[in-house]
Amino acid sequence: MPRAPHIQDACLFSLRRLAAPITMIVIVAIMAILLQAASAQILSMGPEFASLTGNYSDRAVDINNDGKFDYLLVDAGVHIIYPGEYSLTGYLYDRNNREIVWSADHRNFSDGMQTMQLAFDGKTLEKMKLNGPYRLGNVTLTWGTASDGLMPCAMIDDAYQTGPYNSSDFVDPVTPEKFLSGSGSGELLLSITINMSQPTFSGRYTYDIVGLNMPPISVSTPVKITGSKNGYNLSMPGIYIPAKPNNFTITASRVRNINVGVLKLQGDLQRTWVSAQFAADARGSARAESDLISPGGSYHVKIFGDAAENETAVNLTMSVTKKLVVDGPFRLAINTTGFPDGAYRINARALNGSFSFDEIEYIDV
């Protein structure tokens, strides 16, 4: 077995996540490595580690039995020479080479022939209204972890063509708005928690949040963003949100592990990150957390991993804690595009006895 080379410039990779609907935060933001776009041929920078075999297959799955496909799955064969953690990312394009959706996978492999899986979000396929067959392209295989650095092993621009799918066969996304309104004067510590149950398929689970804006507030709410080395302060009518605290946590239960992938769109630029794999404890609970926000642009966040043995569904809990400085009346229109329909719980606590709330309302449209 070849010895792993020392990686100079190992990039620390700080996980971050979605921001929960309430005053606007809950997001993912990650510090990590920007994976370069693949060329038209397979490139093997780390052939002594792993390679793409060229074996692919696809199928669509309806994980909640509602008659609509939730995901289009593409399996990719990989030959692992050096054991460790590997990430695979790729995109689907239509017949006119228009980009449709991105996906990622991350697994811990022993040596030998293995299979990785890209689960492409059905909500995005339906929303784009572009029928298949689809082309799998810009595929990148990397070795390593977030904390130790990532090494590209193979890249290919034109990897595979799927079967003929109609976009209308996939689930129709729901994008309701939520409103938070109230009035007061002082400081409030706000905690927002989202609980949801996600069905499993083939022993795995995945959930995609596509089109997440930073911050997730409708354009009718003017927001001013001020950045510094300590984070980002957000200001809007009646509310000021300082950079700290900014605790964001995703917990998955009845699982073996959890991973998070992020695609950020900002103008013509795209950046992708995949977290290290977080193993579950003896109770089957895995946890990923961060405390940094990166506003601006649009995000595609993928939460995925292996379910515990024989589990048909996993529980996902997303929570965020922020401080609000309130001065007078306010009304926020929260853009919940891509967020789950699960139960939302909101806790508010006055700090140092300085906050008095006249009224609060949190409604769906």
WOPEKA-V599632 format. One record per residue. N is the residue number from 1. RES is the residue in one small letter. PHI is phi as a letter, one per 20 degrees, with the letter a starting at -180 (NA if undefined). BURIAL is b if it has 16 or more other C-alpha atoms within 10 Angstrom, else e. Layout:
N | RES | PHI | BURIAL
N | RES | PHI | BURIAL
This chain:
1 | m | NA | e
2 | p | f | e
3 | r | e | e
4 | a | f | e
5 | p | f | e
6 | h | f | e
7 | i | e | e
8 | q | f | e
9 | d | l | e
10 | a | f | b
11 | c | e | b
12 | l | f | b
13 | f | c | b
14 | s | e | b
15 | l | f | b
16 | r | b | b
17 | r | c | b
18 | l | f | b
19 | a | d | b
20 | a | e | b
21 | p | f | b
22 | i | a | b
23 | t | d | b
24 | m | p | b
25 | i | e | b
26 | v | p | b
27 | i | b | b
28 | v | d | b
29 | a | b | b
30 | i | c | b
31 | m | e | b
32 | a | a | b
33 | i | e | b
34 | l | e | e
35 | l | e | b
36 | q | f | e
37 | a | f | b
38 | a | f | b
39 | s | e | e
40 | a | f | e
41 | q | c | e
42 | i | f | b
43 | l | d | b
44 | s | c | b
45 | m | f | e
46 | g | c | e
47 | p | f | b
48 | e | f | e
49 | f | d | b
50 | a | a | b
51 | s | b | b
52 | l | e | b
53 | t | e | e
54 | g | n | e
55 | n | e | e
56 | y | c | b
57 | s | b | e
58 | d | b | b
59 | r | a | e
60 | a | d | b
61 | v | c | b
62 | d | d | b
63 | i | e | b
64 | n | d | e
65 | n | l | e
66 | d | d | e
67 | g | n | e
68 | k | c | b
69 | f | f | b
70 | d | e | b
71 | y | b | b
72 | l | d | b
73 | l | e | b
74 | v | c | b
75 | d | e | e
76 | a | c | b
77 | g | f | b
78 | v | c | b
79 | h | d | b
80 | i | e | b
81 | i | d | b
82 | y | d | b
83 | p | f | b
84 | g | q | e
85 | e | e | b
86 | y | c | b
87 | s | c | b
88 | l | c | b
89 | t | c | b
90 | g | a | b
91 | y | c | b
92 | l | d | b
93 | y | c | b
94 | d | e | b
95 | r | f | e
96 | n | e | e
97 | n | m | e
98 | r | e | e
99 | e | f | b
100 | i | d | b
101 | v | b | b
102 | w | d | b
103 | s | b | b
104 | a | b | b
105 | d | c | b
106 | h | b | b
107 | r | b | b
108 | n | d | e
109 | f | d | b
110 | s | e | e
111 | d | f | e
112 | g | o | e
113 | m | e | e
114 | q | c | e
115 | t | c | b
116 | m | d | b
117 | q | c | b
118 | l | d | b
119 | a | e | b
120 | f | e | b
121 | d | f | b
122 | g | f | b
123 | k | f | b
124 | t | f | b
125 | l | f | b
126 | e | f | b
127 | k | f | e
128 | m | f | e
129 | k | l | e
130 | l | d | b
131 | n | e | b
132 | g | e | b
133 | p | f | b
134 | y | d | b
135 | r | e | b
136 | l | e | b
137 | g | b | b
138 | n | l | b
139 | v | e | b
140 | t | c | b
141 | l | d | b
142 | t | c | b
143 | w | d | b
144 | g | p | b
145 | t | c | b
146 | a | f | b
147 | s | e | e
148 | d | e | b
149 | g | o | b
150 | l | c | b
151 | m | d | b
152 | p | f | b
153 | c | d | b
154 | a | b | b
155 | m | c | b
156 | i | b | b
157 | d | e | b
158 | d | c | b
159 | a | e | b
160 | y | a | b
161 | q | d | b
162 | t | f | b
163 | g | f | e
164 | p | e | e
165 | y | d | b
166 | n | e | e
167 | s | f | b
168 | s | f | b
169 | d | f | b
170 | f | d | b
171 | v | f | b
172 | d | e | b
173 | p | f | e
174 | v | d | e
175 | t | c | e
176 | p | f | e
177 | e | d | b
178 | k | c | b
179 | f | c | b
180 | l | c | b
181 | s | c | b
182 | g | r | b
183 | s | b | b
184 | g | r | b
185 | s | b | b
186 | g | p | b
187 | e | d | b
188 | l | c | b
189 | l | e | b
190 | l | d | b
191 | s | c | b
192 | i | c | b
193 | t | c | b
194 | i | d | b
195 | n | d | b
196 | m | b | e
197 | s | d | b
198 | q | c | b
199 | p | f | b
200 | t | d | b
201 | f | b | b
202 | s | l | e
203 | g | m | b
204 | r | c | b
205 | y | c | b
206 | t | b | b
207 | y | b | b
208 | d | d | b
209 | i | d | b
210 | v | d | b
211 | g | n | b
212 | l | f | b
213 | n | e | b
214 | m | d | b
215 | p | f | b
216 | p | e | b
217 | i | c | b
218 | s | f | b
219 | v | f | e
220 | s | f | e
221 | t | d | e
222 | p | f | e
223 | v | c | b
224 | k | d | e
225 | i | d | e
226 | t | c | e
227 | g | d | e
228 | s | b | e
229 | k | f | e
230 | n | e | e
231 | g | p | b
232 | y | c | b
233 | n | e | b
234 | l | c | b
235 | s | c | b
236 | m | b | e
237 | p | g | b
238 | g | n | b
239 | i | b | b
240 | y | c | b
241 | i | d | b
242 | p | f | b
243 | a | f | b
244 | k | c | b
245 | p | f | b
246 | n | b | b
247 | n | e | b
248 | f | c | b
249 | t | c | b
250 | i | c | b
251 | t | c | b
252 | a | d | b
253 | s | d | b
254 | r | m | b
255 | v | c | b
256 | r | d | b
257 | n | a | b
258 | i | b | b
259 | n | c | b
260 | v | c | b
261 | g | d | b
262 | v | c | b
263 | l | d | b
264 | k | d | b
265 | l | d | b
266 | q | b | e
267 | g | m | e
268 | d | e | e
269 | l | e | e
270 | q | c | b
271 | r | c | b
272 | t | c | b
273 | w | c | b
274 | v | c | b
275 | s | f | b
276 | a | f | b
277 | q | e | b
278 | f | d | b
279 | a | f | b
280 | a | f | b
281 | d | e | e
282 | a | f | e
283 | r | e | e
284 | g | n | b
285 | s | d | b
286 | a | d | b
287 | r | c | b
288 | a | c | b
289 | e | b | b
290 | s | b | b
291 | d | b | b
292 | l | c | b
293 | i | d | b
294 | s | c | b
295 | p | f | b
296 | g | n | e
297 | g | n | b
298 | s | c | b
299 | y | d | b
300 | h | d | b
301 | v | d | b
302 | k | d | b
303 | i | d | b
304 | f | b | b
305 | g | r | b
306 | d | e | b
307 | a | f | b
308 | a | f | b
309 | e | g | e
310 | n | m | e
311 | e | e | e
312 | t | e | b
313 | a | b | b
314 | v | c | b
315 | n | d | b
316 | l | d | b
317 | t | c | b
318 | m | d | b
319 | s | c | b
320 | v | b | b
321 | t | c | b
322 | k | c | b
323 | k | d | b
324 | l | d | b
325 | v | d | b
326 | v | d | b
327 | d | b | b
328 | g | o | e
329 | p | f | b
330 | f | b | b
331 | r | b | b
332 | l | d | b
333 | a | d | b
334 | i | e | b
335 | n | e | b
336 | t | e | b
337 | t | g | b
338 | g | n | b
339 | f | f | b
340 | p | f | b
341 | d | e | e
342 | g | f | e
343 | a | f | e
344 | y | d | b
345 | r | c | e
346 | i | c | e
347 | n | c | e
348 | a | c | e
349 | r | c | e
350 | a | f | b
351 | l | d | e
352 | n | l | e
353 | g | m | e
354 | s | e | e
355 | f | d | b
356 | s | c | e
357 | f | d | b
358 | d | e | e
359 | e | b | e
360 | i | b | e
361 | e | b | e
362 | y | c | e
363 | i | c | e
364 | d | e | e
365 | v | e | e
